[in-house]
Structure formats: structure tokens, C-alpha cells
Amino acid sequence: MTAEAVNGGGAETTQPPVLVRRAGHAGYLELNRPKAINALTLEMVDIISAALEEWVTDDEVKVVVLTGAGERGLCAGGDIVALWHDAKAGGTDAAEFWAAEYRLNDAIKHYPKPYVAVMDGIVLGGGIGLSAHGAFRIVTERSSIGMPETGIGFLPDVGGTWLLSRAPGETGTHLALTAGSVRAGDAIAIGMADHYMESAQIPALLDLLATKDVEHAIGALAEGEPPSSDLLAARSWIDEAYAGDDVAAILDRLRARPEPEAQKAADRIAGKSPTSLAITLRALREATSYADLADALEVEYRLALRCHGHHDFVEGIRAQVVDKDRDPRWSPASIAEVTTAEVDAFFAPLGADEPAELGLPGTPPPTSTTTTTPGKEQH
């Protein structure tokens, strides 16, 4: 989910929001809401899930290919305007959406057939959940990939904590807390993508995948060397500044660094939801111990539901997307005011008056493993 994903209002086309087709031995899924940068809805999640389930047992389908309609990007995340209305009304649509979406993310991660995601253009939030868990992830010179959730009172979900916690050093922490985006070279370097090719080659790739095996098709068109990674080049200060479990200490270390990029990072973090920063950092640290993506999704589901009922979620979307004044009034207003007890409450097991735990197959109910001190102890 992301602040960039905005429903343009009403139906864009008489076509379905996901185009499902077959050609040769390939099954193609094309997200089809280009005016909304293919922002995800529950209907879209259900269509994709049904197609994947059908193709698992279809021997004629050897590979699945995900693309997005339009020139702007694969997917800018979930339709957060709808989620904002649901949060304001105290509804349950968001819980239903996230449960279906996270189950789809897990299904993609463990899909038994090659799953190719073309991450061309904007890929944010829920778009990463549909692509970065796939077996073959292709980026182009137009790719812009990120998880800007801390800017709307949310957290990097759809397995974002799993992915970012496994990036080299503290590069994932840097991206999560600053709500940053990266280009193709960085995406490959941090493990969110695998192959680079020019966007002009995408039509040829889609044709080849219908008749050739995946390695042959990608190998024929991908560039031998991806673009360089600015993030890896900056690890000397990123790894030092973002160490530990305390957001306030991270901000202090960033402010003390001589690099202009560190100062910019501190400024960006200072404008994000303090509560989101605290739960995101703790979720990243806990995710390093998980055995599988499903473990992260179980915890993220709890966090998403608690964010949905928190002031900062409604306020963040209002400021960034609805009123667009870019002046959110967070509560608590500073990281020093976020207590350990408040953070613990986000991670606690779901209660009797809340939806059931996500309950992915083979995954026991998650338990918290650490205690984070975001700014100060409970008082």
C-alpha cells in the first residue's frame, strides 16, 4: 500500500481490472487500471488469486507473467482512498482486503511454476507484494521502486519487512524509515529484483515467454551488467547511522554525519509518523529471525489492522492524498512521545473483538521477540 495509489474515481474502462489471457505455454496477468497506476482493489486480488490457482494444475501453463497496463508503472499499491474511507467509517473492508492480499503474496512466493514480474515504471507498496516475491523480477530504466508507507501512518507491508530486513547492511532500514524509492540498480542490489533490460525490450520478452523457457527468454534480452547502486556506495554511513533499535538514536547519528545525504535522510524521517517509524523499525528487527515470508505477513497483518484504527493512518492519507496539504498532524507528534507500551500493543495477538489472525498454512501464531524503545520508556 502507498500514498501514490489513488483511485481516479469511478470505472476507467468496461474491461476487467485484470486482464487474464493465455498464449503458447504462458499465462499472462495484466493489471488494468492505468489511470490509477493500476492501484489494487480486492476484486483485482481475487482475480489474480483465482488465475494462479487454476494454472497450478494446468499442465499447458509453464510460466506466469505479470505486467501493468499503461506507461506509468506496474502498480502504485493499494487503493488507499477506499481504505481511508473505510478507516474513517470504522469498517472492515480493509481487513478483508489485506487478508486476501497477504495470502496472495505468500502464494506468489511459493508458486510452483516460474513467475515473472515486469517491474517497469512505478512499483510501490502492494505492487511490490505482487512482484518482488516472484522467482524472476525484471526492472528497467523507468523503474521506481519503493515503500513510502511511514509517510501515511502505515508500515512496509505485503512482506516489505521480510524483504527490507534482508537487504545488505542497513540499506533496507534506510529505505523503510525515509519512505524512499530506488531505481533499477539499487533494486537489484538490495534483493528486490534480479534482471535489468531496456523497457523497449518488454514486448519481445512477452512474446518469447510464450514459446521459450524463462532463462532463455530473459537471457536473450537482459543486459549483462545492471546499473550501479548508489545505496551500496553509501553503506559506510548508512550502516553506522541506522544500527540499533532506537529511532531517536538513528536520527541523532544521521544529524551528526557529515554527508549531505545523511542530513536529507534525517529531514525525511523527521516528517514521518512517529508511531509508524517505531513499529516499522521493530518489525524490521524482528523479521530478521523469521524462517519464511509467511511469518512476516502474519505480523504485518496485525500491524496493518492496528494502523487502520490509529489516528495517523487517517491523518496521513488526508494530508498526502485527499487534501494534499502535505502537513500531517501526527499523534503522538514526536518519536520521544511514543512509548514502549504503545508499540507493544501493535504487536500483541489479535483480540476477540478483532478479525482472526491471518493464519497462513503451516504458520503458528507469531510472537514478539524483542522490545524496542522508540523514544522513551512507558510512563
CORDAJO-V297992 format. One record per residue. N is the residue number from 1. SS is DSSP state (H for helix, E for strand, L for the rest). PHI is phi in whole degrees, 0 to 359 (999 if undefined). D_FIRST is the distance of its C-alpha to the first C-alpha in Angstrom with 2 decimals. Layout:
((N	SS	PHI	D_FIRST) (N	SS	PHI	D_FIRST))
//
This chain:
((1	L	999	0.00) (2	L	200	3.78) (3	L	290	7.22) (4	L	278	8.56) (5	L	273	7.37) (6	L	232	10.36) (7	L	290	12.59) (8	L	292	15.96) (9	L	101	17.70) (10	L	79	19.54) (11	L	288	20.15) (12	L	272	20.36) (13	L	201	22.80) (14	L	279	24.92) (15	L	283	23.50) (16	L	293	21.02) (17	L	286	17.30) (18	E	226	17.80) (19	E	268	21.20) (20	E	246	22.82) (21	E	213	26.07) (22	E	237	28.57) (23	E	209	30.79) (24	L	58	33.23) (25	L	258	31.78) (26	E	248	28.12) (27	E	253	25.46) (28	E	248	23.04) (29	E	242	19.58) (30	E	242	18.59) (31	E	298	15.40) (32	L	229	17.18) (33	L	230	15.48) (34	H	299	16.52) (35	H	293	16.78) (36	H	258	13.07) (37	L	50	12.48) (38	L	58	11.95) (39	L	302	8.78) (40	E	280	8.50) (41	L	235	10.62) (42	H	298	12.52) (43	H	300	15.45) (44	H	295	13.98) (45	H	300	13.00) (46	H	295	16.54) (47	H	296	18.21) (48	H	296	16.96) (49	H	300	17.85) (50	H	294	21.21) (51	H	295	22.04) (52	H	297	21.44) (53	H	296	23.52) (54	H	294	26.24) (55	H	286	26.46) (56	H	303	26.89) (57	L	259	30.39) (58	L	266	31.21) (59	L	294	33.53) (60	L	280	33.43) (61	L	266	29.78) (62	L	258	29.83) (63	E	209	26.48) (64	E	245	23.05) (65	E	234	21.47) (66	E	250	17.96) (67	E	222	17.77) (68	E	234	16.20) (69	L	286	18.47) (70	L	88	19.44) (71	L	262	20.01) (72	L	270	16.83) (73	E	168	14.60) (74	E	293	13.40) (75	E	190	9.85) (76	L	265	7.66) (77	L	105	4.39) (78	E	282	4.46) (79	L	283	7.44) (80	H	284	6.95) (81	H	296	10.69) (82	H	297	11.55) (83	H	293	9.74) (84	H	296	11.60) (85	H	299	14.76) (86	H	295	14.48) (87	H	295	14.23) (88	H	297	17.14) (89	H	273	19.09) (90	L	68	18.63) (91	L	276	17.62) (92	L	241	16.54) (93	H	298	14.40) (94	H	298	11.15) (95	H	299	13.08) (96	H	295	14.22) (97	H	297	10.95) (98	H	296	9.56) (99	H	299	13.11) (100	H	292	13.42) (101	H	295	10.28) (102	H	292	11.37) (103	H	295	14.87) (104	H	293	14.16) (105	H	303	12.74) (106	H	294	16.00) (107	H	296	18.06) (108	H	294	17.07) (109	H	303	18.02) (110	L	253	21.32) (111	L	295	22.07) (112	L	281	25.83) (113	L	244	26.05) (114	E	305	24.92) (115	E	239	21.33) (116	E	251	20.94) (117	E	248	17.69) (118	E	265	18.46) (119	E	268	15.88) (120	L	274	17.55) (121	E	75	16.28) (122	E	286	12.74) (123	E	223	10.38) (124	E	228	7.09) (125	L	48	4.11) (126	H	303	4.71) (127	H	295	7.78) (128	H	293	9.00) (129	H	299	9.04) (130	H	278	11.21) (131	H	239	13.33) (132	L	288	13.91) (133	L	267	15.32) (134	L	282	17.79) (135	L	283	21.41) (136	E	229	21.73) (137	E	234	19.18) (138	E	250	20.50) (139	E	243	19.69) (140	L	229	21.72) (141	L	294	22.98) (142	L	262	20.23) (143	L	292	17.28) (144	E	222	14.89) (145	E	240	12.44) (146	E	193	10.32) (147	L	226	7.76) (148	L	271	8.39) (149	H	292	6.96) (150	H	296	10.64) (151	H	279	11.33) (152	H	234	9.76) (153	L	73	11.19) (154	L	230	8.56) (155	L	218	8.74) (156	L	293	7.86) (157	L	256	7.24) (158	L	46	7.89) (159	L	84	11.11) (160	H	298	10.18) (161	H	292	13.00) (162	H	295	15.28) (163	H	294	14.91) (164	H	290	15.16) (165	H	290	17.95) (166	L	254	19.90) (167	L	289	19.87) (168	L	301	23.40) (169	L	55	24.59) (170	L	253	22.22) (171	H	297	20.32) (172	H	292	17.11) (173	H	296	17.71) (174	H	303	18.33) (175	H	294	15.07) (176	H	295	13.06) (177	H	285	15.21) (178	H	276	15.61) (179	L	59	11.96) (180	L	273	13.81) (181	E	236	13.69) (182	E	230	16.48) (183	L	267	18.68) (184	H	300	20.18) (185	H	299	22.77) (186	H	294	20.58) (187	H	301	18.02) (188	H	291	21.08) (189	H	296	22.61) (190	L	265	19.83) (191	L	91	19.47) (192	L	264	16.32) (193	L	210	18.64) (194	L	237	22.28) (195	E	229	24.02) (196	E	242	24.48) (197	L	212	26.04) (198	L	291	26.61) (199	H	300	24.55) (200	H	296	27.95) (201	H	272	28.39) (202	H	300	25.48) (203	H	303	27.72) (204	H	294	30.35) (205	H	298	27.98) (206	H	298	26.87) (207	H	293	30.57) (208	H	297	31.62) (209	H	295	29.13) (210	L	286	30.92) (211	L	231	34.18) (212	L	251	33.83) (213	L	289	32.38) (214	H	299	29.07) (215	H	300	30.73) (216	H	295	33.30) (217	H	297	30.95) (218	H	290	28.65) (219	H	299	31.70) (220	H	287	33.48) (221	H	237	30.91) (222	L	286	28.94) (223	L	286	30.21) (224	L	294	32.15) (225	L	241	30.73) (226	L	286	27.15) (227	L	300	26.84) (228	L	292	27.47) (229	L	248	24.93) (230	H	293	25.02) (231	H	297	23.08) (232	H	297	25.76) (233	H	293	28.41) (234	L	261	27.13) (235	H	297	27.05) (236	H	301	30.32) (237	H	265	28.81) (238	H	296	25.22) (239	H	297	26.52) (240	H	288	28.97) (241	H	290	26.85) (242	L	263	23.87) (243	L	291	26.08) (244	L	90	26.22) (245	L	244	24.31) (246	L	238	24.80) (247	H	299	22.46) (248	H	299	25.51) (249	H	294	27.57) (250	H	298	25.03) (251	H	299	25.14) (252	H	298	28.93) (253	H	293	29.22) (254	H	297	27.10) (255	H	297	29.32) (256	H	276	32.35) (257	L	284	31.53) (258	L	278	33.49) (259	L	287	30.82) (260	H	303	29.37) (261	H	295	25.99) (262	H	292	26.04) (263	H	295	26.83) (264	H	295	23.97) (265	H	297	21.58) (266	H	298	23.14) (267	H	297	22.78) (268	H	293	19.05) (269	H	298	18.58) (270	H	298	20.97) (271	L	268	18.81) (272	L	273	15.73) (273	L	298	15.53) (274	H	304	18.36) (275	H	296	17.15) (276	H	298	13.75) (277	H	300	15.89) (278	H	295	18.27) (279	H	287	16.13) (280	H	294	14.17) (281	H	299	17.60) (282	H	296	19.08) (283	H	297	16.42) (284	H	296	16.98) (285	H	293	20.69) (286	H	291	20.81) (287	H	294	18.86) (288	L	297	21.74) (289	L	265	23.99) (290	L	286	22.06) (291	L	274	23.82) (292	L	206	21.01) (293	H	308	17.28) (294	H	303	17.78) (295	H	298	18.88) (296	H	293	15.69) (297	H	296	13.65) (298	H	300	16.24) (299	H	290	15.81) (300	H	299	12.03) (301	H	296	12.52) (302	H	301	15.05) (303	H	296	13.11) (304	H	299	10.16) (305	H	296	13.07) (306	H	290	14.93) (307	H	297	12.32) (308	H	302	12.07) (309	L	265	15.80) (310	L	260	16.08) (311	H	308	17.26) (312	H	292	14.92) (313	H	294	11.73) (314	H	295	13.73) (315	H	291	15.52) (316	H	296	12.80) (317	H	292	11.21) (318	H	303	14.88) (319	H	290	15.94) (320	H	271	13.41) (321	H	237	12.79) (322	H	275	15.43) (323	L	278	18.54) (324	L	59	17.49) (325	L	275	20.14) (326	L	56	18.09) (327	L	228	20.03) (328	L	292	18.06) (329	L	251	20.53) (330	L	287	19.19) (331	L	216	21.04) (332	L	298	22.40) (333	L	274	22.90) (334	L	221	23.63) (335	H	295	22.95) (336	H	294	26.61) (337	H	269	26.06) (338	L	275	23.45) (339	E	267	25.63) (340	H	301	25.58) (341	H	298	26.00) (342	H	295	22.88) (343	H	293	20.83) (344	H	305	22.78) (345	H	297	21.88) (346	H	293	18.15) (347	H	269	19.25) (348	L	294	22.06) (349	L	305	22.44) (350	L	293	21.21) (351	L	271	24.09) (352	L	295	26.16) (353	L	266	24.55) (354	L	244	20.99) (355	L	302	19.60) (356	L	294	21.05) (357	L	304	19.68) (358	L	304	17.51) (359	L	67	20.74) (360	L	295	20.06) (361	L	303	23.50) (362	L	77	25.58) (363	L	248	23.36) (364	L	290	25.15) (365	L	305	23.53) (366	L	289	22.12) (367	L	235	24.11) (368	L	288	23.47) (369	L	247	25.55) (370	L	222	25.63) (371	L	240	26.04) (372	L	260	24.42) (373	L	252	26.10) (374	L	293	23.52) (375	L	208	26.16) (376	E	200	29.00) (377	L	286	30.25) (378	L	305	30.20) (379	L	220	32.77))
//
